[in-house]
Amino acid sequence: MAMRSGFREIFYLFLLMLLISSLQLLRFVLQRPLPQGVLTHEQMVLDLQLLQQQLSDYSAFVVLRPDRLKLLQQRVSQITARYPQSITLNRFNTEVRKLVSLIDDPGASVSALPLASALLPITVQQMQQQWLALDDSGQPLDLSRPFLSHIDGLPIALWLQAASTLATPKQPLAPLLQQLQVLRQELGLRDKDTVTLTLTGHNVDTVNIELPIRYKLTTKRNPAISQWQWLDTETELFRFGDLDRLENDRQLQRDFQKALQAKTLILDMRQTSGFSPVLLQLLAKGRQYPASQPMGYARYRRASQLRSDFLNPLGYVPLNHFQLFPPISAVLSRQPQPELSQWYARPPMVTPKDVVPLATQQLLLLIGPGCRHECEWLAYYAKGWRKTLLIGDSTSGDLARKHDFRLPASEITVTISASLVYDQYGNLLSGKGTTPDLQLPLPQTLPWSKLLQALRLHFTKTPTGQ
């Protein structure tokens, strides 16, 4: 009898365990799956770990600011604690942008928001310390109240502060101000289908207007391809998008050779990228003094996937190809930094055998933060050329070769600078940028007649172009 009682207890215990296991299994089966566009906590942690590892191993700017790795770790810990269960893809994309911005890399970028996000239904443009509120045609929404002072009742300064946490160094804040939904989340505001804008002007009362939000940008952008046009009989305008196109497009090369014959050449380089040296080589003839020393130097981040020829596509060669002046050698040797490779040099633009007559053409360069890669070199050297004037905003100092990686769960692509570039004296150029001769915010559509008048006045006052 006792044995049968013991058997019964074991049998009932087995049934109880089976029931508990079945209930646990049923809970997983009936658990509602996460909606599309959402990461689990585990997926988020996986992506954040990879992000940290890639920034630590491949970022050249981390070498300049190693303290940022500790700050990065602190921010990652805060994010994992803030989202204990799940996070939307758009929100995670924003968090990744904020983390990448910590390394102060002007060449860093994060792929676009994966899902549609509410945008500001106007265009904003900075004018000194104020912001213009413009419609799609670039005109003020209210002529008597052209300035935007508040969005959704909060001062524009708070929105700018939130936008700056997403920005890379020297990145314009105007495009980030368009990201209405992202910034609302940063400021703790609820999402809604409209936005309230407060407009103000001089000696007039403010006015509030309510507009529906937008989900697609409609502002005009500079074309990615190159375009040219005559502004008058003596002045030609060339607008460059991708400099690499100039290397392979024979017709574009012929068009530009004709442009070099104009009395005045205006190059719009505000949205120019690419690593082809052709444009710099063409413009340097007759403007750049010949040299036997390198025009610049570079080093890349020592990492498992980066080979010794990593900088070859950018035109760099080993340092032993040159016999450096002792002062330059001393400057380079004082920057050991074992996390970076040996030094590489970029050959001079013009050598003594390439000397040609001095250029008589007047050259105007329009530059800004969108002037990247080879355009940075052009802006840097053109500032010392005769009969040359630089107008616009400072460039960002983005000259490096990049390293890309993809976060597996979110499928976000991150790009970072894996090398650092230095000028002909061995001073760091990456992240510094070039300041124009005349710092002036330039609208997308320029008043060319007024610009030409100012240009002629400048060259009249400085006939030697110095």
N, C-alpha and C positions, 0 to 999 in steps of 0.2 A: 504493500500500500504506500509505504514511504517512497519507494522507488518511482511508483506511478505519479505521485505528487511532485517529485523532483523533475521528472520528465515533462510534466505539464507546465511547470514554471519555466523551464528552459524553452519549451515550445512557444509559450506566451511571450517570453522575452524576445525570441526570434521574430515573432509576428510584429511586436512593437517596433523593433529596429527596422523591419521591412517597411512598416507603415511610415515611419519617420523619413526613411530614405525616399520613399515614393512621394511624400509631400514636398521634400526638398527638390526632387526632380521636377515635380509639377510646378513648383514656384519658378524654376528657370524656364520651363516650357511656356508658361503663361505670362512671363515677364514681357512687358511691352518693349519692343526694340526701340533704340534711339532714333529719332527722326533724322532724315537726310540732312547733311550739313552740320552734324554734331559729332564731336570726339568724346570718347570715354576718358575718364581720368587716367587710365593706364596708357591709352594712346597718346594723350597729351604729354605725360611724363616721358614716354619713349622719344617723342620728337624733341622735347626740351633737352634731354640728355645728349642727343645727337647734335643739336645746335651748339651746346656748350663745347662739346668735343671738337667740332669743326672750327669754331672760332678760336679755341685754344691752340689748335695745331696748325691752322693755315692763315690766320689773320696776321698781316704784316703790321698793322696799326696796334695790335695788342702788345707787340714788342716795345713800342714807344710808350704805352701806358699799361704796364702789367697790372697795376692796381685795379683796372677795369674788370679783370677776371673775377676778383673777389666780389665786386659790386654786382657782376652778372650772376654769380652764384646766389647772392642774397635776393635778387629780384626773382630768380627762378623759384626759390623756396617760397617766396610770397605768392607767386602765381599758383603753384601746386596746392598751397593751403587755401587760396581763395576759391578754387574750383574743385571741390572734393569729389564730385560725381561726374560732371560733364562740362563741356564748353562748346559754343558754336564755332564753326570754322571762321566766320568773319571776325569774331572776337579774338580767337586764337591768332589770326593773321595780324591783328592790331598789336597783340602782346608781343609777337615775334618782332614786329617793326620797332617797338620800344626797346626791346633787348638789343637788337642789332645797332640801334642808334647810340648805344652806350660806348661803342668802341671808337667813335669819332672818325669813321671812315667815309670820305666823300664819295667813294665809288661803290659803296654798299647799296644793295637794293633787295627788295622782297617782292615776290610775284603779287599780282593784283588780287584784290578781294575776290574769293571764289564765287560768292553769291551777290545778287543785286543789292546795292546799298543806297539809302536815301542821300541825295546830293542837294546842295544849296542851289536854288533855281535862278541864281544871278551869278555874274562874274564880279569878283572883287579885285581891285588894283590899288596898290599902295601909292600914296601921294604924300611924301614926307612922313609925318607922324599920323596921318589919317588914311582911311580906306574908302575908295570910291565904290559905290554900288552901281554896277553897269548892267544893261540888258544884253541880249545876244549880239546886237549890232555894235556894242561898245559905247553906247550912249548912256548917260546917267538916267536912273529910273525917275528921278525928280530933279529938274534943273535947279530949282531953288534950294533943294536939300540933297546935294550929291553924295554926302558922306554917310557911311554906315557906322552907327555908334553902338548898337546892341543887336544881339540875335537871341530870340526867345527870352527877352528880358534881361539877359546877362551882358555885361560890357564886353566889347570886342577884345579887350585885353585878356580876359579869361579864356576866350576861344583861341587866341594866339598862343597863350601859355600851354593849352592842351595840345595844339597842333605842333608846337616845338618839341614835345616829347616823342613825336613820330619822325622828326626830320633828321636827315644826315647833315653834317656840317655845311653851312652856307646854302642849304637847299631853300628855295623860295617857299614862303609859307602860304602864298595865295592858292596854289593847287590843293594843299592840305586843308585849307578852310572850306573847300568845296565838299569835303567828306562829312556831311552833316550828321549822319547816323553814328558814325564812328566817334565824332567829337561829343555828341550828346551822351553816349555811353561813358566817355571819359569824365564828363562833367556831372554825371548822375541825373540826367534829364530823361524823361520818358519819350518814347517814339510816338510820333503822330504824323498825319498825312499833310500837315501844313507847317509853315515856319513863319514866325513873326519877326519882321525886320523894323528896326527903328532908324529912321533917316533924319539927318540934321544938316544944317547949313549955317551960314554967318547971319546973325541978327534975325533969325526966323525961329518959330516954334518947331519942336520936333514933331514927327508924325510916325505912327505905327501902321504898317501895311502887312497883311497876311497873304501869303502866296502858297500854292500847292508845291510840294516837294517834287524833285526830279530824280529819275533813276538812270539817266544817261547824259553824259557831258555833251553839250552842243557848241561849246566855244571853239573858235577856229584855232588851229595849231599850225606851226610852221611845217612845211612839207619835209618828208624824209629825203626826197630826192633833191638834186641841185637845180636851181633855176637862175636865169639871168635876164636882164632887161636894160635898155638904155634909159637913163633918167633925163639926159639932155644930150646934145651933140658931143660933149666932151666927157661925160660921166657915165660909167657903166656899173651896174649893181649885179653882184653875184651872191646868191644865197645857197650856202652849202648845207646838206644834211649829213650824208655818209661820205667821209673822205675816201674810203676804200673804193668807191665808185669811180673816182677820178683816175685811179691807177689802171683800170681796165676798159674804160669807156673812151674810145678814140675820138668820137664826136665831141664829147665834153672837153677833152684835152685841146682840141682845135678851137672850140669856143673860148676856152680860157686863155689860150695863146693870143687870140684877138683882143680879149679884155685887157691883157697886159700892155696893149698899145694905146689904150685910152689915156687921156691926160689925168683923169681922176678915176680911181678904182675903189668902189665900196664893197667890202666883203661882210655879209651878214653871217656871223658865226655864232649866233646866240643859241642855236640848237644843232651843233655840229659835233660829231663823234667819228670814231674810226682811227686806225693806226697807220694808214698809208702816209709815207713821208713826202709824196710827190708835190703837194701844194707848198709845203715849207721849202722844199728844194727849189721850186720855181721862183718863189718870192724872195728867197735869200740872195739870189744872184743879183749883184749890183747894190745890195743893201747890207749884207752881213760881211764884216771884215774876215778875210781868210785866217785860218788857224791851223796849227798842227796838233793842238791838244783836243781831247774829247769835248763834245758839246754838253755832256751830262753823264751821270753815273746811276747805277741801279743795283739793288740786291733783292733777292727773293727769299721767302720764308722757307727754311729747311723743313721739309715734310716728306713723308713716305711716297706720295704720289707726284712730287715735283722733281723733275730731272734737271740735270745741269744745263740743258739747252732751253730751259723754260723761258728765258728772256730773248731768245733768238728771233722770234717773230716781231719783236719790237725794235730790232736793229742793233741790239747790244752784242758786244764781243768781249772775250776775256781781257782783263786789264793789262796783261803782258804784251798786248799788241802795241802798246804805247810806252814811250819813255816820259813819264810824268815829271812836271816841274816839282822840285823838292817841297815847296809850300803846300801844293795840292796833295802830295803823298803823305805829308804830315797830318793834314786835316782828315784824310781817309783813315789813317792808321789810328787816330784817336777815337774811332767809332767801332770798337770790336764787335759787340753784340753777337754772341755765338749762335743765337736763334736764327740769324740771317746768313745767307750764303756769302761766298767771296764777292769781291767787287767786280762789276762789269761796266764797260764803257761804251758810250755811243759815239761813233766817229763824227768829226766836225762836218757841218753843213757845207762849208766852202773851204777848200784847201788852196794853198798858194798857186797851184797850177790851174785852178778854176776861175781866176780873177777875170772879171768882165767890167766894162765901163759902169760908172755909178748910175743908178736908176734915177730918172727925172720924174717919174710918175708919182703923183700924190696918192697915198694909200690911207684909207679909213677902214678900221676894223670895228665892227659892232660885236661886243662880247658880253658874256654873262655866265651864270652857273651851268648853263647847258652846253658851254664850250668845254669839251672833254677830250681826253686822250691826246692825239696829235695836235688838236686845236689848242690845248694848253701850252704845248711847246711853242707854237706859232705866236700866241699872245705874249708869252714870256720874252721871246727874243725880239718881237716886233716893237716892243716898248722902247728899245734902244736904237731903232732904225731911224735914219733921216727921212724927212718928208712923210712921216707916218704918225697917225693919231688913233688912239684907242678910246672908244666911247662905250658906255653901258655900265654894267655891274661887274664886280669882281668875279673871277672864275673860282672854282672850288678846290683846285689842286688834285684833280682826278687824272693821273697819268699811268696808273699801274696796270699790270696784267692781272686778270681776275681768276678766282677759283669759285666754281659753282657747286652746289650740292642741293639735294632734295630731301625734305623731311618726309619719311615714308607714310605716316598715318594721315597727315593733313595734305600731302602732296604739294606743299609750299616749296618753291625754289628760292634759295638765298644766294646772292652773289656778294663776294667780299674781295678786297684788294689783297693779293698774295705777294706783292712786291712794293718796294719804296724807291722813289726816284729823287735824285739830287742834281743840283745845277752844276755848271762848269767849275765852280769853286768848291764843290763838295758839301754845299749847304742843302739841307732838306728842302725839297720842292713839293713833295706830296703833302696834301692837306693845307698848303699855304696859298696857292693860287696867285693870280696876277691882278693888280688893281689898275683900272684904266686911267688914262690921262685925264679924262673928264668923266667923273662918276655921275651917271644920270639914268634913272629908271626909264627904259624904253618901252612904249606900248607896242602891241603886236603890229598895228598899222601905223607906220611912221609918216609924219608930215615931211616928205622928201624935199620939198622946196625950201622949207625953213632949215632943214639939216644941211642942204647944199650951201645956203647963204652963210651959215655958221662955219662950215668947212672952209669956204673961200676966204672968209675973214681971218681964220686962224692961219692959213698958209700965207696970206698977205702980210700978216704981222711977223711971221717967222719964215722969211724967204728961203733960208737955208734948210728949213725943215727940221731944225734941231729942237 
